Amino acid sequence: MGVFIISPSDKGGQLYNPPQKLVELCKPLSPMVFNDLFCLSHPQVHTLSLGAAKPTDFDEHLKVLSLLEKADEVLPPILGRLEKEAIAILGENWFRTWEFGLPSYQETPGNINIRTILWLRNLALAYDLIDYAKMRYNMLGNATHWFPGESANQIKNLDLRQCLINSPHADKIPQFLLEAHQLLAGETVKRLSQS
């Protein structure tokens, strides 16, 4: 058995068109090569499905081959910069504990996928992955089990106190969800298979 990752470059952040901030944080690698190496550095992962449309789409991905044996040297400095930037933007307490005590979307009024929305907010703010976060956010409510739950478009009408009772950030999360909706909401996005 092994793990086959489908479309890590697109679903992993639209890394074929990364924001400049992410480019800087991932140097000396491109964000795409960093992502490939990060995925393949886990022994469980055996295949990345890259979704190439033409042979030259493989060029950047092939750069990872010479790095596979050096992942333990190459990845830590980049991971350290990514963490440092996220802490600088989001705050260390939030960075380390934002997921604690969050309910599943089934346990949330309006089936809001709180975890996913906060994760997308984190990516948009910390790494300027705004286009990616918008694309994923606008799939909520439209992508069935592939991207379950609803967006925060009804957040002003819902009382989340009970479902957030176990979160250390219960007082902040409703405002963060509202901010995420204001930052990320746009046109409905469907999965390619639904188009």
N, C-alpha and C positions, 0 to 999 in steps of 0.2 A: 504494500500500500504506500501511496505517496500523495502529496498535495499538488494539484494542478491549478495554477492561478490564472484565471481568465482576465485578460485585459488589464494588467497591473499598471500600465503606463497611462491609460485613459481613466479607468475607475480609481486609480491611485493618485489622481490629481491633475489630469490632463497635462502630463509631463512632456508631451511633444511641443507644448507652448507654455513653458513655465514662467511665472512672474520673475522679474529681475532679482527680487529679494531672495527667492528660493535658489536661483542660480548662484548667487554670492555665497549663501550658506552651505551649499553642497560642493563648492570648489575643493579640490581640483577636478572633481567629477561633475558631469552634468546631472541634473535631478533624475533623469531617466536612467543613467548608468548607476547612480547611487541606489535607486529603487530596485533595479534588477539585482545588484549585488546584495542589498539588504535581504531581499526575498530569497535568493539562492544561498545565502549564508546559513540559512536554517536547514538542517539536514532532512527535515520532513518534506521540504519543497523539492520536487524533481522536475517540474515543467512550468514555463511561463508561456502563455498564449499571447502573442504580441499584436495580432491584428494588422499585420503589414499589408498595405495596398499595392506596394511596388517593391522590387528588390532593394532599392536604396533605403527603404524604411528600416532595414535590418542593420545598416551601417553603425548607428549609434549603439544599438544593443550589443553588437559583436565586441565592443570595447570591454565588456564585462569579462570576457573569457580570460584575458591575461591577469585579471584581478582576483579570480576565484580563490586562489591559494593564499592571497594576501588580505582577505576580508577582515581578519582580526587586527590588522595594522591600519587598514584604510578607513574602515567604518567608524571607530570610536571618536576621532576628532570631529567628524561631520555630525555624528549623533550628539556630541557635546555642544557644538554650536547651535544645532536645532533646539536642544533643550534650553540652553542659555537664553536664546532669543524668545522662546515661548514664555519662560519665566519672567523675562524683562517686560514683555507686553501684557501677559495675563496675570502675573503675580504668582509667587511660588506656592502659596497655599492653594489657590485655585488649580494651578497646573498639577499638583500632586494629589488633589482630593476631589476634583470636580465630578467624577463618576460615582463616588461613594453614595450609597443609599438611593440611587435613582430607580424609579419604578419602570417596569416594562411599559410599552405603549398600551398594552391591554389593561393595565392597572391605572391608566391616566384618564381623567375626564377628557372627552373628545378624542380619545386614542392618540393624543399628541405624542410623537416620538421624541421625548425630551432628550434622551441620550444622543441621538443622531443630530438633533438641531444644535445642541451645545458643542458637540464635536465639530460640526461644520463652522460654527461661530469661531471656535478656537483656531481652526485652520485659516479662516479668512483674516482674522486679526493678527495672528502670530506670523504667518508666512505669506500674506497677500494672495492667498488662493481663493480670491473672491469669485472669479468666473466658475471655477470648479464647484465651490460651495453653492453658488446660485443654481447651477445645473442640477446638483444632487438635491438641494432643498426643494426645488420645484418638481421633483419626482414624487415627493411625499404625497400620499393620497392617490397616486396614479400608477404606481409600479407594482401593485399586488405584493406577493410575498418576497419579491426580489429587493424591495426597499419599502418595508411596511410602515404603517402608522401614518399619522396626519401631520401637516405643518402646524405652525402656531397662529394661523390666520384668525382663530376664534379666541385667542388668549385673553383678551379683555373681558370676555363673557364667562370665563371659567375660574373656579376656585380650586387651586392646586395644593392648598395647605395640607390636606390629609395625605395625598399621595407623595408629598415631599417630606413627610414627617421624619424620615431617616436620613435625610441629606443635611450635611453640615452647612450647605449653602441655600437652604430653603427660602431664606428671606430675599436672596438676590436672583434666584432662578427665574421667577416670573418676568422680571424686568429684562433679564438677559434674553429670554425667549422673545419678548416683544422687540428688543433691539435686533435680534437675529432676523426676525420676520421683516422688519423695516429695511435691513441691509440686503437680504437675500431674495425676498419675494419678487416674482416676475411671472412670465408666461409659464403655463403648465408644460411640463416635460414628461414625455412618455419613453419607455424603453424602446430600443430600436425594433424589437419584435412586435411592438404594438402599433408602430407607425403605419 
